Amino acid sequence: MANPVLEVRNVVKRYGKFAALAGVDFAVEPGELFGLLGPNGAGKTTLMTILAGLKNADEGSVLLFGEPFRSSDRARRHFIGLATQDLSVYPDLTARENLSFFGRLYGMRGADLKSRANELLVAVGLEDRADTRVSTFSGGMKRRLNLAAAVIHRPKVLFLDEPTTGVDPQSRNHIFDKIRALNGDGMTVMYTSHYMEEVQALCPRIAILDAGKILACDTIANLIGRFPAVARFKLSTVPEGLAESVSRLPGVLSAKATSLGLDVTAQNLAPILPGVVAACAEHASTPLAIDLDQPTLEKIFLNLTGRGLRD
């Protein structure tokens, strides 16, 4: 990664004795759709506010386009769009008035602002409600307008903090389509969520944040590849020596006899299954059932963050 758009170097943020961020490091490439995944309370929103220039880190640094970036750097905040978890739009204004207001904050005026607002109203499916007060909108409509407001000024980097909270499936898919379109046009997007299916659907590369620390940062394919799959064979009998024979087969990482049969681990199960079945036959044992336990992002997430319920 020669020239990342965003670099986060050992960022620490404390609130009293509590460290919301405890030394966060990662980088985002130009044009990337990067996911930040973590449970509630992991520090995602705190990190987003620092990256967007709304707060400063207590320690460490953030680099935007290769230069140090802090909240006092107001000029370069124009490069950034932020759709917050809490809605930023004003309920007593219409959709069009909201976009005009946010555009004017970024110095947009006249025909350019009017054209851009109209373009975005169409893009988020609100052209028919453009002159209706936002207080009458559904949750999904408000979220779509919130996204439009975040990109009215054509930012180069877009931060999305839980952008689908409380929306219906149709609005969620519409938001996904718009995010993909923005990214396809070259906008760098950082997407934060605790919904694994959303991050997996959108983001080729992710970081997993928990308790203020990055636990993993890689492509989803590489993360899944770190964890072996398990084939659990239920056998008619569990003869002595079968596990040892299976463990020597090419591609098998381990084989363990159980009370019901045999557990076999491998990075890729498909190539090793015929050999395991043949080994069972050689030991006069018949497979009665096979349960394939493949690694998934959810399993990796739970493995890294733990299964305990947290507020």
C-alpha positions as CSV (number, residue, x, y, z in Angstrom):
1,M,0.0,0.0,0.0
2,A,2.2,2.8,-1.3
3,N,-0.1,5.8,-1.0
4,P,-3.0,5.1,1.3
5,V,-5.8,7.6,1.6
6,L,-6.1,7.1,5.3
7,E,-3.5,5.9,7.8
8,V,-4.3,5.3,11.5
9,R,-1.2,5.1,13.6
10,N,-1.4,3.9,17.2
11,V,-4.5,6.0,18.0
12,V,-5.5,6.2,21.6
13,K,-8.6,7.9,23.0
14,R,-9.4,7.9,26.7
15,Y,-12.4,9.1,28.7
16,G,-11.1,9.3,32.2
17,K,-9.4,6.0,33.0
18,F,-11.4,4.2,30.3
19,A,-9.6,3.7,27.0
20,A,-12.2,3.7,24.2
21,L,-9.3,3.2,21.7
22,A,-6.1,1.5,22.9
23,G,-3.6,1.8,20.1
24,V,-5.4,1.4,16.7
25,D,-3.4,0.9,13.5
26,F,-4.6,0.3,9.9
27,A,-4.6,1.9,6.5
28,V,-7.2,2.4,3.7
29,E,-6.3,2.4,0.1
30,P,-7.6,4.8,-2.6
31,G,-11.0,3.7,-3.9
32,E,-11.4,1.0,-1.3
33,L,-14.7,0.0,0.3
34,F,-13.3,-0.9,3.7
35,G,-15.3,-2.4,6.5
36,L,-14.9,-1.8,10.3
37,L,-16.7,-4.6,12.2
38,G,-17.1,-4.8,15.9
39,P,-19.7,-5.4,18.7
40,N,-21.5,-2.6,20.4
41,G,-19.1,-0.6,22.6
42,A,-16.1,-1.7,20.6
43,G,-15.0,1.9,19.9
44,K,-16.2,2.2,16.3
45,T,-18.1,5.5,16.7
46,T,-15.2,7.0,18.7
47,L,-12.8,6.1,16.0
48,M,-15.1,7.5,13.3
49,T,-15.4,10.9,15.0
50,I,-11.6,11.1,15.1
51,L,-11.1,10.1,11.5
52,A,-13.7,12.6,10.4
53,G,-11.9,15.4,12.3
54,L,-14.6,15.9,14.9
55,K,-12.3,14.9,17.8
56,N,-8.6,14.5,18.3
57,A,-6.8,11.4,19.5
58,D,-5.0,11.6,22.8
59,E,-2.1,9.7,21.4
60,G,-1.1,8.5,17.9
61,S,-1.9,10.2,14.6
62,V,-4.3,10.1,11.6
63,L,-2.9,10.8,8.1
64,L,-5.3,11.9,5.4
65,F,-3.7,11.8,1.9
66,G,-0.3,11.4,3.5
67,E,-0.5,14.5,5.8
68,P,-1.4,14.7,9.5
69,F,-5.0,15.4,10.0
70,R,-6.6,17.0,13.1
71,S,-9.9,18.7,14.0
72,S,-8.3,22.1,13.5
73,D,-7.7,21.3,9.8
74,R,-11.0,22.7,8.6
75,A,-10.0,23.1,5.0
76,R,-9.4,19.4,4.5
77,R,-12.5,18.4,6.3
78,H,-14.2,19.3,3.0
79,F,-12.7,16.1,1.5
80,I,-14.7,14.1,4.0
81,G,-18.3,13.0,4.2
82,L,-19.9,11.5,7.3
83,A,-23.2,9.8,7.8
84,T,-23.6,9.4,11.5
85,Q,-25.4,6.7,13.4
86,D,-27.7,9.4,14.8
87,L,-29.6,11.1,12.0
88,S,-28.3,14.5,11.1
89,V,-31.2,15.7,9.0
90,Y,-33.7,18.3,10.3
91,P,-37.3,17.0,10.6
92,D,-39.0,20.4,10.1
93,L,-37.2,21.0,6.7
94,T,-38.1,19.3,3.5
95,A,-35.7,16.8,1.9
96,R,-34.6,19.4,-0.7
97,E,-34.2,22.1,2.0
98,N,-32.0,19.7,4.1
99,L,-29.7,19.1,1.1
100,S,-29.5,22.8,0.3
101,F,-28.6,23.6,3.9
102,F,-25.8,21.0,4.1
103,G,-24.5,22.0,0.7
104,R,-24.4,25.7,1.7
105,L,-22.3,24.7,4.8
106,Y,-19.7,23.4,2.3
107,G,-19.8,26.6,0.2
108,M,-22.0,25.3,-2.5
109,R,-24.4,27.9,-4.1
110,G,-26.7,28.5,-7.1
111,A,-27.1,26.2,-10.0
112,D,-24.5,23.7,-8.9
113,L,-26.2,23.2,-5.5
114,K,-29.6,22.9,-7.1
115,S,-28.4,20.4,-9.7
116,R,-26.5,18.3,-7.1
117,A,-29.5,18.2,-4.7
118,N,-31.8,17.1,-7.5
119,E,-29.3,14.4,-8.6
120,L,-29.1,13.0,-5.1
121,L,-32.8,13.1,-4.5
122,V,-33.2,10.9,-7.6
123,A,-30.3,8.6,-6.5
124,V,-31.8,7.9,-3.1
125,G,-35.3,7.5,-4.4
126,L,-36.8,10.6,-2.8
127,E,-37.5,12.8,-5.9
128,D,-41.3,12.3,-5.3
129,R,-41.0,13.5,-1.7
130,A,-38.4,16.2,-2.3
131,D,-40.6,19.0,-1.0
132,T,-42.2,17.1,1.9
133,R,-41.1,17.6,5.5
134,V,-38.8,15.0,6.8
135,S,-40.9,14.6,9.9
136,T,-43.3,12.6,7.8
137,F,-40.7,10.2,6.4
138,S,-40.2,6.6,7.4
139,G,-37.0,5.5,9.0
140,G,-35.7,4.1,5.8
141,M,-36.4,7.4,3.9
142,K,-34.6,9.4,6.6
143,R,-31.6,7.1,6.4
144,R,-31.4,7.5,2.6
145,L,-31.6,11.3,2.9
146,N,-28.9,11.1,5.6
147,L,-26.6,9.4,3.1
148,A,-27.4,12.0,0.5
149,A,-26.6,14.9,2.9
150,A,-23.3,13.2,3.6
151,V,-22.2,13.3,0.0
152,I,-23.8,16.6,-1.2
153,H,-20.4,18.2,-1.5
154,R,-18.8,15.3,-3.4
155,P,-16.3,14.2,-0.8
156,K,-13.3,12.0,-1.6
157,V,-13.7,9.9,1.5
158,L,-17.0,8.8,3.0
159,F,-17.4,7.5,6.6
160,L,-20.6,5.5,7.3
161,D,-21.4,4.7,10.9
162,E,-24.2,2.1,11.1
163,P,-26.0,3.6,8.1
164,T,-28.8,1.1,8.0
165,T,-30.0,1.2,11.7
166,G,-33.7,0.7,11.9
167,V,-34.4,0.5,8.1
168,D,-36.6,-1.9,6.2
169,P,-35.0,-4.4,3.7
170,Q,-35.9,-2.3,0.6
171,S,-34.3,0.8,2.0
172,R,-31.3,-1.2,3.1
173,N,-30.8,-2.6,-0.4
174,H,-31.3,0.9,-1.9
175,I,-28.6,2.2,0.5
176,F,-26.3,-0.6,-0.5
177,D,-26.7,0.1,-4.2
178,K,-25.9,3.8,-3.6
179,I,-22.8,3.0,-1.6
180,R,-21.6,0.6,-4.3
181,A,-22.3,3.3,-7.0
182,L,-20.4,6.0,-5.0
183,N,-17.5,3.6,-4.5
184,G,-17.6,2.6,-8.2
185,D,-17.2,6.3,-9.1
186,G,-14.0,6.4,-7.2
187,M,-15.1,7.5,-3.7
188,T,-13.2,5.8,-0.8
189,V,-15.7,4.4,1.6
190,M,-15.3,3.2,5.2
191,Y,-18.3,1.3,6.4
192,T,-18.8,0.6,10.1
193,S,-21.3,-1.9,11.4
194,H,-21.9,-4.7,13.9
195,Y,-24.0,-6.5,11.3
196,M,-21.6,-9.1,9.8
197,E,-23.9,-9.8,6.8
198,E,-23.8,-6.2,5.7
199,V,-20.0,-5.9,6.0
200,Q,-19.5,-9.2,4.2
201,A,-21.9,-8.1,1.4
202,L,-20.1,-4.8,0.8
203,C,-16.5,-4.9,1.9
204,P,-13.7,-7.1,0.4
205,R,-11.3,-6.1,3.2
206,I,-12.2,-5.5,6.9
207,A,-10.8,-4.7,10.3
208,I,-12.3,-6.3,13.4
209,L,-12.3,-3.9,16.4
210,D,-13.1,-4.9,20.0
211,A,-12.3,-3.2,23.3
212,G,-10.6,-0.4,21.4
213,K,-8.1,-2.7,19.6
214,I,-7.8,-4.1,16.1
215,L,-8.0,-7.9,16.4
216,A,-7.6,-8.6,12.7
217,C,-7.3,-6.7,9.4
218,D,-7.3,-8.5,6.1
219,T,-9.5,-9.5,3.2
220,I,-12.5,-11.6,4.2
221,A,-11.2,-14.4,2.0
222,N,-7.8,-14.4,3.8
223,L,-9.5,-14.2,7.3
224,I,-11.7,-17.2,6.5
225,G,-8.6,-19.0,5.1
226,R,-6.9,-18.7,8.5
227,F,-9.4,-21.0,10.1
228,P,-9.6,-24.7,9.1
229,A,-12.8,-26.5,8.3
230,V,-14.0,-29.6,10.2
231,A,-15.7,-32.7,8.9
232,R,-17.4,-34.7,11.6
233,F,-17.9,-38.3,10.6
234,K,-20.5,-40.4,12.4
235,L,-19.2,-44.0,12.0
236,S,-20.7,-47.5,12.5
237,T,-17.6,-48.3,14.6
238,V,-14.5,-46.3,15.7
239,P,-11.6,-48.7,15.1
240,E,-8.2,-48.2,16.7
241,G,-5.7,-46.7,14.3
242,L,-8.2,-45.0,12.0
243,A,-7.5,-41.5,13.3
244,E,-3.8,-42.0,12.8
245,S,-4.2,-43.3,9.3
246,V,-6.5,-40.4,8.3
247,S,-4.1,-37.8,9.8
248,R,-1.4,-38.9,7.3
249,L,-3.6,-38.2,4.3
250,P,-2.5,-35.3,2.1
251,G,-4.4,-32.1,3.0
252,V,-5.5,-33.3,6.4
253,L,-4.4,-31.1,9.3
254,S,-5.6,-33.4,12.1
255,A,-7.8,-36.3,12.8
256,K,-9.3,-37.1,16.2
257,A,-11.4,-40.1,17.3
258,T,-14.6,-39.2,19.2
259,S,-17.3,-41.2,20.9
260,L,-19.4,-41.2,17.8
261,G,-16.8,-41.3,15.1
262,L,-14.0,-39.0,13.7
263,D,-13.3,-35.3,13.5
264,V,-11.1,-34.3,10.6
265,T,-9.7,-30.8,10.0
266,A,-8.5,-29.3,6.7
267,Q,-8.2,-26.0,5.0
268,N,-10.3,-27.4,2.1
269,L,-12.6,-30.3,2.9
270,A,-13.6,-31.4,-0.6
271,P,-10.3,-32.9,-1.8
272,I,-9.8,-34.9,1.4
273,L,-13.3,-36.5,1.8
274,P,-12.8,-39.4,-0.6
275,G,-9.5,-40.4,1.1
276,V,-11.2,-40.3,4.5
277,V,-14.1,-42.5,3.3
278,A,-11.5,-45.0,1.8
279,A,-9.6,-45.1,5.0
280,C,-12.8,-45.9,6.9
281,A,-13.5,-48.8,4.5
282,E,-10.0,-50.1,5.0
283,H,-10.6,-50.2,8.8
284,A,-14.1,-51.9,8.3
285,S,-16.0,-48.8,9.4
286,T,-18.9,-47.2,7.6
287,P,-19.7,-43.5,7.6
288,L,-23.3,-43.0,8.6
289,A,-23.4,-39.3,8.4
290,I,-21.0,-36.4,7.7
291,D,-21.4,-32.9,9.2
292,L,-19.3,-30.2,7.5
293,D,-18.4,-27.2,9.7
294,Q,-17.0,-24.6,7.3
295,P,-15.4,-21.3,8.7
296,T,-17.6,-18.2,8.2
297,L,-17.1,-14.5,9.1
298,E,-19.5,-14.9,12.0
299,K,-17.5,-17.8,13.4
300,I,-14.2,-15.8,13.0
301,F,-15.8,-12.8,14.7
302,L,-17.0,-14.9,17.6
303,N,-13.7,-16.6,17.9
304,L,-11.8,-13.3,18.1
305,T,-14.3,-11.3,20.2
306,G,-15.7,-14.1,22.4
307,R,-19.3,-15.2,22.7
308,G,-20.3,-13.4,25.9
309,L,-23.2,-11.0,25.7
310,R,-22.1,-7.4,26.3
311,D,-24.1,-4.1,26.6
